[in-house]
Amino acid sequence: MEYWSVYDINRQKTSQIKLKGESFEKGEFHQVVHCSIINEKNELLIQLRHPNKKYWSGLWDITCGGSSLANET
């Protein structure tokens, strides 16, 4: 199971933790991290998304990432 810390509109962590898939109320957020890699030739590493992904399957993407888990820094 994946748990997420809940943040407010000002990116301040609240005392709440939610299970992935639970509904968020208006003004509640969770932290998402993205990473892009650029080499010394100023080339951007891109990836082809797996054809079985739920969203944007089989398309090119410039980032990898995901949600940070509860209490990760």
Secondary structure, DSSP 8 states (H G I E B T S, - for coil): --EEEEE-TTS-EEEEEEETT----TT-B--EEEE--B-TT--B--EE--TT-SSSTT-EES-EEEE--TT--
